[in-house]
Amino acid sequence: MPSNAAEREETCRRFYALRAFPTIIGCIDCTHIKIKKCGGSAAQYYINRKGYYSLNVQVTCDADLKIQDIVARWRGSTHDARIFNECSLKERFEAGEFRGKRLLGDSGYKLEPYLLTPVLRAQSASEERYNTAHIATRNTVERCFGVWKARFRCLLQGMTVKLQNVKTTVIALAVLHNIAIMHNDLVPEADEDGADEEEADEEVVVAAVSRAANNAHLRAFIHRHFQ
């Protein structure tokens, strides 16, 4: 993540240039990385909603598709929101390290002052403008997944290394992805594998129940920036 005020402002500026969405320091989402079938008493927990064995990997990226933060230790059955709730990045936001800056996430996450999610049922032109800008800006993380998996096809087709080596391999490939971007070693953007798309409707329901406490903050943000 940006380590000082100048880096944070530059990151926000580059996100703002995409669709005029202010104060965004990163876009967050999870993606499933296929792994070999594993045994043992915990094997069932690696099976995700699509029915295959995976790790559910959380990524936060910047506007240039570089990976700023990654969590690659959760089994495939784990919900995206739980991964965020128990990660150090959330602790850093709640401790005020990125004061005034925000993440963008989909409706599977709980709305927070520092994590903005879409308005589920837009009722005004300003809310529709907010949703349009939100979707276009948050698409950065989907593009990040597409490029990352196109660059390292094992992330898309499945990891063949032993389970104890998968996590460190995923982290290493994230580092190599960032190095490639820094050296302008680009690959054609590919669509994400779609493994997470079918989960969206269920995730919306989960998040909707607990978002009420932060709705006022979101309405004020929309009124201030999207009127």
C-alpha positions in Angstrom: 0.0 0.0 0.0 1.2 3.6 -0.4 3.5 4.3 2.4 3.4 8.1 2.7 1.1 11.0 2.0 2.6 11.8 -1.4 2.2 8.2 -2.6 -1.4 8.1 -1.3 -2.3 11.3 -3.1 -0.8 10.1 -6.3 -2.7 6.8 -6.1 -5.9 8.7 -5.5 -5.2 11.0 -8.5 -4.7 8.0 -10.8 -7.9 6.4 -9.7 -9.7 9.8 -10.1 -8.5 10.0 -13.7 -10.4 6.9 -14.6 -14.0 8.0 -13.8 -13.7 11.0 -11.4 -14.2 8.9 -8.3 -12.4 10.7 -5.4 -10.4 9.5 -2.4 -9.9 6.0 -3.7 -6.6 4.3 -2.7 -7.4 0.8 -3.9 -9.9 -1.7 -5.3 -10.4 -4.9 -3.5 -11.9 -8.3 -4.4 -11.2 -12.0 -4.1 -10.5 -14.6 -6.8 -10.3 -18.4 -6.7 -7.0 -20.1 -7.5 -7.5 -23.7 -8.4 -5.5 -26.3 -6.6 -5.0 -30.1 -6.7 -7.5 -32.2 -4.8 -6.2 -32.5 -1.3 -6.9 -35.1 1.4 -7.3 -35.0 5.1 -10.0 -33.9 7.5 -9.9 -30.3 6.2 -10.2 -31.2 2.5 -13.9 -30.3 2.2 -13.2 -26.7 3.2 -11.1 -26.2 0.1 -14.1 -26.9 -2.1 -15.7 -23.6 -3.2 -19.2 -22.9 -4.4 -18.3 -23.9 -7.9 -17.4 -27.4 -6.7 -13.7 -27.4 -7.2 -10.7 -27.2 -4.8 -9.2 -23.7 -4.5 -7.7 -21.0 -2.4 -9.8 -17.8 -2.1 -7.2 -15.1 -2.6 -7.9 -11.4 -1.7 -6.2 -8.8 -3.8 -6.1 -5.0 -3.5 -4.8 -3.2 -6.6 -4.1 0.3 -7.8 -5.2 2.0 -11.0 -2.2 0.6 -12.9 -3.2 -3.0 -12.0 -0.3 -3.4 -9.6 -1.1 -5.6 -6.6 -0.8 -3.5 -3.4 -1.9 -6.1 -0.8 -2.6 -9.8 -1.1 -4.0 -12.4 1.3 -3.4 -16.0 0.0 -4.1 -18.3 3.0 -7.8 -18.9 3.0 -9.6 -22.1 1.9 -11.9 -21.9 -1.1 -15.1 -22.2 0.9 -14.3 -19.0 2.9 -16.5 -15.9 2.2 -14.8 -12.8 0.8 -16.2 -10.7 3.7 -14.6 -12.9 6.3 -11.2 -12.7 4.7 -11.4 -8.9 4.8 -12.7 -8.9 8.3 -9.7 -10.8 9.5 -7.0 -9.2 7.4 -4.3 -6.7 8.5 -5.4 -4.2 5.9 -8.7 -3.7 7.6 -6.9 -3.2 10.9 -4.7 -0.5 9.2 -7.8 1.4 7.9 -9.5 1.2 11.3 -6.4 2.4 13.0 -6.5 5.6 10.8 -3.4 4.9 8.8 -5.1 5.8 5.5 -7.3 8.6 7.0 -9.6 10.1 4.4 -8.8 7.5 1.8 -11.1 4.6 0.8 -11.3 1.2 -0.9 -13.9 0.2 -3.5 -15.4 -3.3 -3.1 -18.4 -5.1 -4.5 -21.7 -5.9 -2.6 -20.2 -8.9 -1.0 -18.4 -6.6 1.5 -19.9 -4.7 4.3 -20.2 -1.0 3.7 -17.8 1.0 5.8 -16.7 4.6 5.9 -13.4 3.4 4.4 -14.8 0.7 2.1 -17.5 1.9 -0.4 -19.9 -0.6 -2.0 -22.5 0.0 -4.7 -26.0 1.3 -3.8 -28.2 -1.7 -4.1 -31.3 0.1 -5.4 -30.4 3.5 -6.7 -33.2 6.0 -6.2 -31.8 9.2 -7.6 -29.7 10.5 -10.5 -26.7 11.1 -8.1 -26.9 7.5 -6.8 -26.9 6.2 -10.4 -23.9 8.4 -11.2 -22.2 7.0 -8.1 -22.9 3.4 -9.1 -21.7 4.0 -12.7 -18.4 5.5 -11.5 -18.1 2.8 -8.8 -18.5 0.0 -11.3 -16.1 1.5 -13.9 -13.4 2.3 -11.2 -13.8 -1.0 -9.4 -13.4 -2.9 -12.7 -9.7 -2.2 -12.2 -9.4 -5.2 -9.9 -11.2 -7.5 -12.4 -8.7 -6.3 -15.0 -5.9 -7.0 -12.6 -7.1 -10.6 -12.2 -7.4 -11.0 -16.0 -3.8 -9.7 -16.7 -2.3 -11.6 -13.7 -3.9 -14.9 -14.8 -3.0 -14.3 -18.5 0.6 -13.7 -17.5 0.8 -16.8 -15.3 -1.6 -19.4 -16.7 -1.2 -21.7 -13.7 -3.3 -19.2 -11.8 -6.1 -19.8 -14.3 -5.7 -23.5 -15.1 -4.7 -24.7 -11.7 -1.7 -25.0 -9.4 0.1 -28.3 -9.7 2.5 -27.8 -6.8 1.9 -29.3 -3.4 -0.6 -27.5 -1.1 2.1 -26.3 1.3 3.8 -24.5 -1.6 0.7 -23.0 -3.2 0.5 -20.0 -0.9 4.1 -18.9 -1.3 3.9 -19.5 -5.1 0.8 -17.2 -5.4 2.6 -14.5 -3.4 5.7 -14.8 -5.6 3.6 -14.5 -8.8 2.0 -11.4 -7.4 5.5 -9.9 -6.9 6.5 -10.9 -10.4 3.3 -9.4 -11.8 4.2 -6.0 -10.2 7.7 -6.2 -11.5 6.5 -6.9 -15.0 4.1 -3.8 -14.9 6.9 -1.6 -13.6 9.0 -2.7 -16.6 6.1 -2.2 -19.0 6.0 -5.9 -19.8 2.4 -6.0 -20.8 0.2 -8.9 -21.8 -3.2 -8.7 -23.6 -5.9 -8.3 -21.0 -8.0 -11.4 -20.5 -11.4 -11.9 -18.9 -11.4 -13.2 -15.4 -12.3 -16.9 -15.4 -15.8 -16.2 -14.1 -15.4 -18.3 -11.0 -16.6 -15.6 -8.7 -19.4 -14.1 -10.8 -22.1 -16.5 -9.9 -21.6 -15.8 -6.2 -22.5 -12.1 -6.5 -26.2 -12.4 -5.9 -25.8 -14.4 -2.7 -23.1 -11.9 -1.5 -25.4 -8.9 -2.0 -27.9 -10.4 0.4 -25.3 -11.1 3.0 -24.0 -7.5 2.9 -27.3 -5.8 2.8 -28.3 -7.0 6.3 -25.4 -5.2 8.0 -24.9 -2.1 6.0 -27.5 0.2 7.6 -25.2 1.8 10.1 -23.0 3.3 7.4 -25.7 4.4 4.9 -25.7 8.0 6.2 -22.0 8.3 5.6 -22.5 6.9 2.0 -25.4 9.3 1.3 -23.3 12.3 2.4 -20.4 11.1 0.2 -22.7 10.8 -2.8 -24.3 14.2 -2.1 -20.9 15.8 -1.9 -19.3 14.2 -4.9 -22.0 13.0 -7.3 -24.7 15.7 -7.3 
